[in-house]
Every structure is written in structure tokens, then in C-alpha cells.
């Protein structure tokens, strides 16, 4: 966001008015995680070097959805984006205004690097990458969404967290 800022100087009896543009930091995308609507979490039965297979999607409600929102909002912005050749998703969190609606906010953990980066897309456009490296809260909240024995490929991607 560009905000005009007016500076006034009065060198040797002259009044000069200068207009400068100052760039203010936009709030992190993670800080504007949708507070309502439907939360879907997709994990995978297998995550291999050749892709993520066997998607398992669950609708998350109540305290579980609140835990995901809170953990996602707590992640810091990353200065780097994933630079792997393969695109392997460990999990995807989709926020929708209503059941069956298009996702308005999507957070995807890329398996490479792992752990590492969550890519955030708002209405289909990637806006930010978030640092997941030393934060186990989001991964724990995602894993808690799946019943035992489901999304094993996603569960495998838990290092260095001891979940």
C-alpha cells in the first residue's frame, strides 16, 4: 500500500513542500485467515517423489477448525519459496464460504523442502509463503483431522515434530 506523506522544509526563508510515497508493509496473508465458513483438509495416502496420491479430504469443524486457523495465523512469512522440481503436496487446507463453494483461501504444505514452506493462495493467486520449519502446531492440527490409518503419506511428513 502506498501512502503519501507530506514533508515541509523551510531552507533560508523559502517554504518547500515535498510529497513522498512511503510503502507500508501489508499484513501477512496468514493473519487474515478466514474466520468463518467451511474448512476442508486434504491429506494423502502416499507422498512419493513422483507425486501425492490417494487424496483424503475431511471437513473440519469446531475446535479442530479453530486450532487450524490459529496455527496458520501464527506462522511467519518466509523469505523464500519452494524451489524443488517436483511438486508434492503434504497437505492442503481450503477455506470456503459455504459447503461446495470455491475455495477463497488455500494453504498448501509442499513436501519439498520438508518441513519448510506453506504456500498461501487467495482466490487462486499465490500471495505468500509461510515458514513452517520449527512450528508443529499446524501439522498437529492437520494430523488430528484424520482418523487413525488415513492419510498415511501426510502422517509420514511429521519430522521434526514428534506427533
N, C-alpha and C positions, 0 to 999 in steps of 0.2 A: 504494500500500500504506500503510495507517495503522498506525503503531507507537506503542503507549502509552509515555509517558515520565514517570517519577515525579520530581517536584521537591520538595525539602524546604527549608523555611524555618523559622527559629526567631525570630520577632519578639518581643522583650521577654518572654522567658520562656515563650512559647507555642510548641508544635510544631504546625505545619500541614502536612498532606500534600496536595499538589495533583496531579491527574492531567491531563496534557495529551496531545493527539493531535498527532503530528508526521507530516507527509506526506513520504515519501521518493520520490525520482524513480525511476520504473520504468526498467529498461534499455530502450534503443531497440529497436524491433522488428527493425531491421536487424542488431542484434548477436545475435539469436537465429535467424539464417538456418539452416534445417535442414542438418545436416552430412552426412546420408546420403540415400538414396532416389534417385529419378529427377528429373532437371532437364529440363524442356521449355522451349524458347524459341520464341515465335511472333513473326514479323515480318510485314510486309505488302507486297504488290506495289505498292499505291498508298495514299498517305495524302493525302486531299483535304479541303477544308473541309466536304464532305458525308459524310465517314466514312472508315474504314480498310477497304480491300478487298483480296481475294486473300490470305488468310492463308497463311503458310508456317510450318509447325511442324517443329522438329527436336528430337531427343533429344540432349542434350549430356552427354558422359561425360569421365572422367579429368581431365586438366589444364585443359581448357576449362571443365568444371563447377566446378573448384576456383577458377579465375580469376573466374567469375561470383559464386560465393559470397563470395570475398574482397572483390571490388569493391563488392558490395551491402552487406556488413557495414561497409565503410569510409565509407559515406555518413552525413552528419549529418542530424539531424532538422530539418525545415523548420517555420517558424512559420506558414506559410500553406498553403492548399490551392488547387488549381487552381480558378479562378473563371470559366472560359470557358463560353459557352453550348453550344458543340459539344463532343462527347466523342470525341476522336480518339486512338486508341492508336498510339504509335510502335512499341512492342514490349511483350510480356508474358513474364515468366519465371514458370513454375509449378513448384513442388516437390511431389512426390507420394511417398508411402511405397513404392509399387510401380507398375510399368508398368500403365496402365489405371485406376489408383486416382484418387480425387478429389483435387484439389489441396488441400494443407493450408496452403500459404503462397504467395501470388501477389504479384508486384511488377510494376506496370504503369507505363511512362512515358507520360504524357499528352503529346500533341503540342502542346498549348496550355497554358501557355506553353512555348516550346521554345527552348533546353533549359531545364529547370526542375525539375519535380517528378516523383518516383516515388511512386505510391500503393501502400501495402502492405496486403494483406488476409490475415488469418489465419482459416482455416475460414470464408470468405465474408464476414467483417466487416472493413471498412476500419479499421485501427488507427492508421495513421500515414502522414505524408507526409514523404518524404526529399528533401533538396536535391541536385540533380544538376548545378546550374549550372556549376561550374568543375571538374568531375571527369569526365575522359574514360575512366577505367578500365572502368566498367560498360558504357558504349556500345561501347568497343573489344572487350570480351569478347563482347558480344552480336553485333556485326558479324562477328567471327571464327567464329561458329557457323554462318553461312550460306555456302554455296558461291557462287562468283562468279556474278553475274547473278540471284541470287534475293533476294527481299525488297527490291526496289529502293526502295520507298516508305520503308522503315525506314532504308536506307542514306542516303537523301537527308537524313534528320534527323540530321546529324552536326555541324552548326555548334555551337559554335565549334571543335570538335575537327577536326584535320586527319588523318582516317583514310584 
